[in-house]
Amino acid sequence: MLDRSCIEAIDPLLEILDGKWTLPLLLELFVGTKRFGELRRKLHPISPKTLTDRLRVLEEKGIITRMQFHGVPLHVEYELTERGWNLQPIFAAMWTWVQENGLSAERGGEEMA
């Protein structure tokens, strides 16, 4: 059984993953390196400010790297760090849990009752 120390230990991870756009953003980066514009198109209707804010938090936490390429035009690419890639099994476990427990979005969580 989980005790309080376990819950307290995962709290920083939950803070990183918090927010409407963080999970879809990470899922896009699991596919591969992306430019800012690519992420905006894939995550439409995310605002540029929200995307920038989420990317900054993930970069500060060591989940992604930001690479700026000088030239014309200037562009920036984002990719997962090793620490970011290590989140993939967590997402896989959550997917498995949802599939096994029937809480798909189509059902709206009706089986929880």
VENKA-V261450 format. One record per run of one state. SS is the DSSP state (~ for helix, > for strand, _ for the rest). FROM is the first residue (numbers start at 1). TO is the last residue. If there is no record, write none. Layout:
BEGIN
SS_FROM_TO / SS_FROM_TO
END
This chain:
BEGIN
__1_3 / ~_4_17 / __18_21 / ~_22_31 / __32_33 / >_34_35 / ~_36_42 / __43_47 / ~_48_60 / __61_63 / >_64_69 / __70_74 / >_75_80 / __81_81 / ~_82_85 / __86_87 / ~_88_101 / __102_104 / ~_105_107 / __108_109 / ~_110_112 / __113_113
END
